[in-house]
Amino acid sequence: MKTLNKIIITRMDSRILTAAVSGNRVTQLNLEAEETGSVLGNIYIGKVKNISKNIDSAFIDLGGGHMAYYSLTENRNHLFSSASAGSGRKRGLCSGDEIIVQVSRDAIKTKDPVVTSCLSFTGKYCVVTAGRCQIGFSSKISDGEWKNRLRKILEEEKDPDLGIIIRTNARTAPESEIIKELRQLKEQYRRLLSEAPYRTCYSCLYESPPSYIASLRDTYEAFMEEIVTDDPEIFRRIREYLDVCQPEDREKVRLYEDPLLPLEKLYSLEKAVSEALQKKVWLRSGGYLVIEPTEAMTVIDVNSGKYTGRKNLRDTIRKINLEAAEEIVFQLRLRNLSGIIIVDFIDMDSVQDQEELMALLTDRCRKDPIKTTVVDMTKLGLVEITRKKIRRPFREQVQKGEQKT
């Protein structure tokens, strides 16, 4: 029987839960309030509140009491909004300046959201970037001949002040569809710049789609075989989005209408949410993980637990560590853990076993849709992993919603 990969969207505790499901296992969770969700990707006219030269950064007031961090190291050319200031990019920034910024990273824990002047517009097949003018390809596309052929086409379409990133989904798309989307994204960027001088400070120039819509855009096409929701309004909004932006996926969406078995029960979503919040994760072998998010990093400890294998000690440790590596990568995605992750595997004396473990961990991390890098194993046997910070960890999404209620 073929295993279907699905995106499940439903309401839970007055919020919208988006879950990626593969077979009978939930692989990713996102929980967002409908009206006050993430501002990730939004573009604002912000006002420079103050400049901190000691950390080479500025703090931008986005309005409504919301502040954002703006790195002056990463943003050398600023995008001024006011016609009187000379719209466009120029060097130098002062308190009180009004600049166009995009939220590139959600607020995480006690940290403000991060904003950038390098605006980007994301589609299913490509991303148009301002301030970074190269042509790039997803690291998951390995076909060099295809990339070279497409690059020649893109060179003719590329504007001097814009960059293009080709996403993984583009590999199976017709070249005409990629170019069509590219032109739409460029037009969206030009239109925003032309309208900005006539908008007031703190205006939201562009509002990113809700996370459940973004998940449809960002999921690998090969994974998203079905989209299921039990909410008529969400169903309507998904169909409207797909009609305009992803007509090839329109037939994948289905409205679930069985009153006897709620959608969250059918896919055990309440259980998945509960398990994603627990510190301890049991392994099939009887070993277990302890996952401890802290202010600075996430620490994961691997323990032998109830394992009662009859193999010798070396084989026992090897088996538990390899299973733990698979589960750790799964849990990083499920819980959306990011930043620095330190893993304390069970100590292994064999260099060969250590290399096998690191090779497996590296291979699985490469498959994560969010950039995840295995850095190294320290002399103490601790493995360092980094995962790009984009959205709040799932635990923080849940806590934020509880605080509002």
Disulfide bonds with the S-S distance in Angstrom:
none
